[in-house]
Amino acid sequence: MQILVTSSFERAIKKLHANQKKSLDKAVKAIASKPELGDPKVGDLEGIYVYKFKLVDKQWLLAYRIVSAEKLKLLLIGSHENFYRDLKKSN
């Protein structure tokens, strides 16, 4: 599976510590193996899936879009606070 990332996703990754990146890698691998794992959004965010996972001790959200059967595009990662507002802005 080919995984594409947005510039905002790359900026967020740079701020993470090594142990946090490991948790993120596990979440990305889970999504890559089964893309329908996340919750599909409706309305303004139609076509976007959000996967919830633990990053060290907090719950984080990972927004992605299924481009095709072989491609995923990772859009945004962050805690719940202002996540959907930022996702709407970037979309």
C-alpha positions as CSV (number, residue, x, y, z in Angstrom):
1,M,0.0,0.0,0.0
2,Q,1.4,3.4,-1.0
3,I,1.0,6.1,1.7
4,L,0.9,9.7,0.9
5,V,1.2,12.5,3.4
6,T,0.3,16.2,3.5
7,S,2.7,18.9,4.6
8,S,0.7,19.6,7.8
9,F,1.0,15.9,8.7
10,E,4.8,16.1,8.1
11,R,5.1,19.1,10.3
12,A,3.2,17.4,13.1
13,I,5.4,14.3,12.9
14,K,8.5,16.4,13.3
15,K,7.3,17.5,16.7
16,L,6.9,14.0,18.1
17,H,9.4,12.1,20.3
18,A,10.8,8.7,19.3
19,N,8.4,6.7,21.5
20,Q,5.4,8.7,20.1
21,K,6.6,7.9,16.5
22,K,6.5,4.2,17.3
23,S,2.9,4.4,18.4
24,L,2.1,6.4,15.3
25,D,3.8,3.8,13.1
26,K,1.7,1.1,14.6
27,A,-1.5,3.1,13.9
28,V,-0.4,3.7,10.3
29,K,0.3,0.0,9.8
30,A,-3.1,-0.9,11.2
31,I,-4.8,1.5,8.8
32,A,-2.7,0.3,5.8
33,S,-3.6,-3.3,6.4
34,K,-7.4,-2.5,6.8
35,P,-8.3,1.0,5.5
36,E,-11.9,0.8,6.7
37,L,-10.7,0.7,10.3
38,G,-11.4,4.4,10.9
39,D,-14.7,6.1,11.4
40,P,-16.1,7.5,8.1
41,K,-17.1,11.2,8.5
42,V,-20.2,12.8,7.0
43,G,-21.2,16.3,6.0
44,D,-18.3,18.7,5.5
45,L,-15.7,16.0,6.0
46,E,-17.3,13.3,3.7
47,G,-14.7,10.9,2.3
48,I,-12.4,11.3,5.3
49,Y,-11.8,8.6,7.9
50,V,-10.6,9.2,11.5
51,Y,-8.8,6.6,13.4
52,K,-8.4,6.9,17.2
53,F,-5.4,5.5,18.9
54,K,-3.3,5.8,22.1
55,L,-0.2,7.9,21.8
56,V,1.8,7.1,25.0
57,D,-1.1,7.8,27.5
58,K,-3.4,10.1,25.5
59,Q,-5.9,9.4,22.8
60,W,-5.0,11.0,19.5
61,L,-6.8,11.1,16.2
62,L,-5.5,10.4,12.7
63,A,-7.4,11.7,9.7
64,Y,-6.9,10.0,6.3
65,R,-8.5,9.6,2.9
66,I,-8.7,6.4,0.8
67,V,-7.5,7.6,-2.6
68,S,-7.7,4.2,-4.3
69,A,-7.3,0.5,-3.4
70,E,-3.5,1.0,-3.3
71,K,-3.2,4.5,-1.9
72,L,-3.9,6.2,1.4
73,K,-3.4,9.9,2.1
74,L,-2.7,10.9,5.7
75,L,-4.1,14.3,6.3
76,L,-3.8,15.3,10.0
77,I,-2.8,14.0,13.4
78,G,-3.5,15.5,16.8
79,S,-5.3,15.4,20.0
80,H,-9.1,15.9,20.0
81,E,-8.8,19.6,21.0
82,N,-9.5,21.7,17.9
83,F,-8.8,18.6,15.7
84,Y,-12.0,18.8,13.6
85,R,-11.7,22.6,13.2
86,D,-8.2,22.3,11.9
87,L,-9.2,19.4,9.6
88,K,-12.0,21.5,8.1
89,K,-9.5,24.4,7.5
90,S,-7.0,22.1,5.8
91,N,-9.6,20.4,3.6
